[in-house]
Amino acid sequence: MKPQPTLKQALAPLRQRWQALAQREQNMLLVAAAMVLLALVWWIALAPALHSLRTAPARHAAAERELQQMLQLQAQAELLRQQPQNTGTDAKTQLQQSLSAELGSSAQLQWLGGRAQVTLTHAPAPALARWLAQVRDNSHASVAEMKLNRLASSAKAEAITRWSGSLLLDLPGMAESR
């Protein structure tokens, strides 16, 4: 078995080669090695840190905007949580009143267990849109099913789109009674 060479023995040929170089060549190799070492220090330690420092204000501003948005959403959620919950009879009454106020005789309401079926006949689109927004915001009802047909206007002067068909609404608190 051959003995393992020590580090000193392994570096001996390099040391001899170094000593064989002229002083000027040794100096140039030292300068080149120092430049490589400085480049490595730059790429590994300094450049990432400087990049973090440059981008920190923009990241901080984005995080601040996101925080403000989340605080607004939290405030909205708190307002919704504080609103009194409608009982089933309140929701029914509120739905009937808003339907009569917005759509008048162009809509008929029928109760199917815990659901409300609204039948529309020539209902104007703007009034229907307002009523749906009110239903969603006030009674928190959601449309379970919608079958609407757009009606062609009979006169050129009438520019309002009208709808006929039916809507099936689910009201919160009423789903349990089904």
Secondary structure, 3 states (H helix, E strand, C coil): CCCCCCHHHHHHHHHHHHHHCCHHHHHHHHHHHHHHHHHHHHHHHHHHHHHHHHHHHHHHHHHHHHHHHHHHHHHHHHHHHHCCCCCHHHHHHHHHHHHHHHHHHHEEEEEECCEEEEEEEEEEHHHHHHHHHHHHHHHCCEEEEEEEEEECCCCCCCCCCEEEEEEEEECCCCHHHC
